[in-house]
Structures are given as C-alpha cells and as structure tokens.
C-alpha cells in the first residue's frame, strides 16, 4: 500500500513539475559533491505558479546564508579536503506542491554521487542521485510529503524548522532529520513555563495544518495532565478572513483573566492577528508564549511590547562573519549566483526597474531602508549548521568507506565509479552520529533525527533587546528561571479564595467565584464551606477558621450616656431630699403644705427616690440579681408615684362633689382612708410584679444584636409579659388620675394644684406611650436598659416640676399670714345656689 502511495505521489509531483512549475527557476554552483537546498524565496500567485516577486528579505537571506555556508566549507582544509562542495538551490515559493516538484528533480538526478538501479520491494526504480542530501523545506507542511519521497529513495534530508511530531515516524520518514528538537518537546517547555509562573488559565491560538494537528493533541494532553485550564481554543486557517481574525481577537479580549496566550502559527498569521489586536488597543494586555516564528514579527509592533512576550526555542546566534555577509550583500557588490534573485528583491522592495531608461531606476537604491522588515534573522544559523552537518556526515562517510577519494586527482570520475561509498544509508548514519560545535552550539541528534539541544526561553523586552530568563533541558527541566516581572502578572480564572470565602463553581471549566461567608461564619472542610459561629463568638481575623469569644459590652460609668444619667439622677436625688426637708420639716407649718396632703406628697417623693435609685441599678453590669431588683424598682417606683397622685386627684374630686351637695363629712377624703387605699393598690402591684418575675424571670444574657458585626452585649433579658402586665396596671392608675385631673382642673384658684396634677398625668401618659414602643423596637438590647433609666429619669423630672416646684415657689414667695383657702366653684347648672360656698381644704 505504501509503495502504491509513493508511486501516486511521485506521479502527481511529475505532473506539477511539468505543467505548473518552472523548474528552471534555480541557482546553482556545481561541485564534486552537491547538496540540494530548497527554500521559499519567491511569492506564489493565485495561478499556482511562482512569481518574480520576492517580498520578504528573510527568505532571500536563507539563500545567501546557504551560499555562505558552502563557501565556508570549501575554504576549510580539514573538511572535504581536495573536494569542491557545490549546491543547487530551488525556490519552492512556500507551497508543498512546488516542493514536491523540486524533489522530483533531485530524484531524476544527474551525474554526481549516484547510485545504480535498486530493486526495492520487487519494484525496479532507476534512481540516480544528483545530490548527497537535501537541506531546507522549512515547514512541516512541506516536509511531510517531500520527506516521504526522499526517504523512499534513501536521500538524507535535514530540515531547518519543520517541527511536526508526525515526522518522528521513522517508518515513513526514515531519512528525515531536523535542526529542531520537535514540537512535542517544545510544547512541554511551554507548559512547564506556564506552571512556573502559576498561569493556570490560558488561551490557545493555533494554525490548522497537517504539521500542527499532532502537536496540538500533545499540547492539550500535557495541559490536562498538569491541571491548566484553557479559556478559549481558537483555530486559524490559511484562508481565514479578516472577519475570522476579528472574532478570535474578540474572544481573547472577552477572556480577560486568561492573560497568557499560547501561539502556534505561521509568522504571517501571527502578524495579521497582532495587527487586529493592536487596532483594538489590546495587544499589550496579553502575555504571549510563542515559538520561534515570533522573531520575524515582534519588531513590527514596537509600541505594543509590554515585556509580556516570550519566545520558546533554541538559542540561536549568528557569527559576526555571517552577519556582515548578509548585511553588506547588495546587487551592487555581489557577482554570486544569487544576483538574479537579489535584483528581483530590489524590484519588489523599491518598485523600481533595472532598465536604465526607467523613471524609477533600481540603481539609485544602494542600500535597504532602515525598517524592522529588513532585519537579519537568527534562523540563518540553522541553515549554516544544517549544511555543515551534511558536510561533516559526507566527510565522515568518505573517511570510513573510501578515504582515497581525498587523494585522487579525478575526483568526479572516482565518485561516479564508487557511488556506493556515498550511499544515503551511510550518510544518514553519519548524520545521526554527528557531534561537533556549530554556530548554534553543540550539534547532536537522537535516534529519530531530532537535534539534541536545550530550549531557551527569551523575554522580548523591546525590538532591540531580548533577555534569556530560563534554560530547559529534557533531563532536568528548567535549571534556573529568573522572574522578569515585578510583580508576576496573573493568568488565572479564579484565585484561591481568601480567608472567609468559599469557592462556588462557575459555568466555565476550572473556574469558580468566591462567595464571601457571612461575617459571623468560619470556613470549614479546607475552605469549601461556611459554618456560623455560636452567639458571642466571632471568627479569627487572620484565617477565619476558628470562632473566638467576644468581649461582652455592658453599661458602665465610662459610657458618656451612663455617666450623664448617673450625674442627673444623683442631682435629682439631692433635690428630692431637699424637697422633703423644705416641705415636710422646714415649711410644714404653712397652709400650702397642710392643704397638700403631706402624707401623699411624701409617698410621691419616696416613689421618685425609688425610681432614681433604680437607675443606678439598671446602669451597672447585669447579673440575675441586678435584673430582678431593676424590674422591681422600675414597676414599684412608678407605681409609688402614680397611686398617691391618683388619691390626691380623687380626694379633690370627692371634696368638690361633697361641697356641691353641701356635705361637710367626707370619709373617703380622710388621710387614713387615702393611705389605706395607696397601700392596697401598691401591694397589688407588688403581687403582680412578683408573680410575673416568678413566671417569666429576667436573667442576664449575652447576645449579638447584629450577626454581621463583632459586637456582643451583656444585658438584662426582661420577658415581654414581665414588662407589659405591671406597666399596664400602672397605666390604668395613670389614666384614672388623668380623668380625675381633667374633672378638677379648674377647681383651685390658689396655685392650681388640680391643674398641675392634670398636667402631670397627661404628660406621663404621653411619656410612657412614647417610651414603651421605643423600648420594644430597640434592636440593641443594651440600650433597653438605658431607655428604662432614661424613662425613669423623665418620669421623676415630670413629677418634680409639676407637683412640687409650685409648692416650693408658694412657701418661698407667698407670705405666711395670707389666707390659703381654696375656693371651689360650680356652675348654676349644677346647683341653684348663686353664691359660692367656701370649704377649707385642711388635712
């Protein structure tokens, strides 16, 4: 089957040779031993024929470096002595069909280094070789079909740049060798580079060709092995349009987190893609990891280099002699075989003509313009070493099998007669055994014909500056790598979630987003889940993996509000004690005091003192005992102020009603009865409060009012019923006081005590109506104790200002001998008596 395939392939090549390709388009300088050299040189037309246009200086350089290499070998006395090395250079115009056509000419061959008819697999083929070996056929696309034919006819072939892994198949490509270690190894170097910089989220752009398909398989297998994720996988074809490149650029830009991009394309495709990205101002946003093709591209984009471009390949250096040879060679100082192609290049570059009568004569352009398009390519070193390798192999073969050739005068005839001396098999063996120092370093080959060389990773700093940052060897990997970044940029889909976050898978492979745990949660199971901390604990601030106890906040005198409450409460206690002294000791003999029911007033002041003393209980650190005492003090203190006030207003109302009916004896208005009623109502509140505390006991607790803040408080947890039921009882008493106060508000004409009681009652209703909702709606429990204290403070102030301040004013300002009778008036509608009835309000 393989034989039939080869015959068909050779037949097609012959057709191309005769009909589509001008095989006279070559340059040559024949010698005793000749090498075939195939390179692109010329452009190709849509008619599938080579044109006379040479648009790229790089391709012309390969021809010139080949000529330089042959001349260098001929000048050496230790290499092929007494023999003249020649060459035949064909232009394949960058097409595999024309490359096949060229190969047929080497097979149809001439008269040097020949081999007689060979019977191979029962197929007799007349195969006279005109060349000892072939150098060139740079791309894998061209090397794969041509090397199959050359191997079939036992012609050694050394490619300078063909890197496809398919060419490692020595059953089909036995005679193939190359100056590249191979794509698979290069792909491994790229993946190792990504790992070194922790770039685990990348994009890949590659050119769909026969040579690249296998390496892409190897690349993606290696990427999957090491756990690197591919954000986008983009393919470029030879016929890809500008719109296709726009879509690829948009895809790369859309995956902004994948900053590292692996490029595996031809230089022309890279240049087109870079041009699109530069127009979008996005070229500098990526870290480009490229093969050696970038050498002929990056200088065209000097403004977009942001140190994010890496070249993975062999270390290539040109000798100064070759640099000078290539840079100084022009149509005006060269008489070599390449002159005709140099003139074509001059015409293509300057759009001129060598016709002296032309308006734009090429004679006036003595040198090339200063431009990145006309740089000296380091790939010329590969051509030099490839030709030098072939020369060493031929020299070794002659030394081993026919050393007398170096001594014969008629070398051409001798070689023809002893063609078996330079058989392809022997030359191939010598190539594989090569070990010498070339322009690119030590030259050795493995069993598959791949040159054994370390890979060098270069960072492209600017168009004139590249820097080696790492060297990679198959045995050791990266020996040493110097980070070119400060800091190293990231190319990751998702970062490791920080402390307090857990990963949540995204729709993209290998991507997730970090969901922050609640502020009061720690991460568990190696940061993959969250768990809520118990009350009054909080996650540690460093790793968010341990719940730590919080320091509880409680009311303390260092708090400005608490301090103010304590100071004001203390002042009011002093004022209340002063009132007791003034009203019930110093001025007890005055008629105002006598007419004010001293016993009831004393109880009101006592209730105020209980309320003020309770404030000091409520604003201290909470304990169970403190909470119980605080609740008792709150309810009983308020009750002890409301109940006597109720009795005072009821007494006035009773006396008014008695006066209206002309009654002089009113038993319920007597002091004894009043005190008994106060005691009963007060004891009832004691029972209610004690029962509620027994049923729903207030306790000291810790809590976190806001789960998302590290704030814990120690407070008195007073059940709702323990607050509401005793308070409701006090409000009922207050409402009764208010009713009596309203009815009797116009009775006294002397200092209006009934009106003051009414004002006190109404103010207290408003105060506690506002206080109770505020208390229950307060989110911070610690503030509830402050609110209770503030309510008691206002309660005390209201009673002092409305009930006792007028009495102080009366005893301090009004003369003692003034008549302090109180006149009760009632309308004629309620009594037919027109004159007022006077009834003194003595105790």
Protein Blocks (a to p, Z undefined) as FASTA:
>chain_A
ZZmmmmmmmmmmmmmmmmmocfklccddddfbdcddddfkpacdfkopacfbdfbfklmm
mmmmmmmmmmmmmmpmkgoghiacddddddehhpaklmmmmmmmmmnopmeoiaddddee
hiacddddfbfbdcejkbfklmmmmmmmmmmnopacddfklcbfklmmmklmmmgccfbe
bjklmmmmmmmmmmmnopabdcddddddfklmmmmmmmmmmmmmnopacfbacdddfklc
fklmmmmmmmmmmmmmlmbccddddfklmmmmmmmmmmnopmmmpccdddfklmmmmmmm
mmlcghiaccddddddddfklmmmmmmpcfklccbfklmmmmmmmmmmnopafbfkbmbd
fklmmbccddfklcccfklmmmmmmmmmmmmmmmmmmmmmmmmlmmpmblmlmmmmmmmm
mgfklmmmmmmmgccddfkoccdddfkopacddddddddfblmbccdfbdcdfklopfbd
cdfbdcdddddfbdcddehiacdddfbehiacdddddfkbcceehhiaccdddehiacdf
klopaccddddddddfklmklmmmmmmmmmmmmmmmmmmmmmmmmmmmpmklmmnommlm
mmmmmmmmmmmmmmmmmmmccdfklmmmmmmmmmmmmmmmmmmmmmmmmmmmmmmmmmmn
opabdfklpmklmmmmmmmmmmmmmmmmmmmmmmmccddddddfblkbccddddddddfk
lmmmmmmmmmmmmmmmmmmmmmmmmmpmghplmlmmmmmmmmmmmmmmmmmmmmmmpmbl
mlmmmmmmmmmmmmmmmmmmmmmmmmmmmmmmpcfkbccbdcddddfklocbfbdcdddd
bZZ
